[in-house]
């Protein structure tokens, strides 16, 4: 059964252009497709790990973990781009670098909600 979004791309862009939406609301509107959400739930922690793993390796063992950084970065960002190709829209960070900080907090909040219940 094909996925039918609640709002079309045109409606989403019109709602965002109207303003007054929180970062969470904009994120939800731009990530309606379940496969896009899945790629983000996996890809965003992978990108975070691409930063955390090499830093830990450097401070713990004074090892430059560039291969791990490269693999985790390519996989994480690849999943992000795949998700947006499925959704049919551009990643939010193309509109400004500050958009890079919202997804990790939103995915963390989204994943933590079922655990809190």
MOFEN-V10476 format. One record per backbone hydrogen bond with DSSP energy under -0.5 kcal/mol. NH is the residue of the N-H (numbers start at 1). CO is the residue of the C=O. Records with the same first field share a line. If there is no record, write none. Layout:
NH=CO, CO
//
This chain:
5=3
12=8
13=9
14=10
15=11
16=12
17=13
18=14
19=15, 16
26=22
27=23
28=24
29=25
30=26
31=27, 28
37=33
38=34
39=35
40=36
41=37
42=38
43=39
44=40
46=42
47=43
48=44
49=45
50=46
51=47, 48
52=48
53=49
55=51
56=52
57=53
58=54
59=55
60=56
61=57
62=58
63=57
65=63
66=64
69=65
70=66
71=67
72=68
73=69
74=70
75=71
76=72
77=73
78=74
79=75
80=76
81=77
82=78
83=79
84=80
85=81
86=82
87=83
88=84
89=84
94=91
95=92
96=93
99=96
100=97
101=98
103=99
104=100
105=101
106=102
107=103
108=104
109=105
110=106
111=107
112=108
113=109
114=110
115=111
116=112
117=113
//
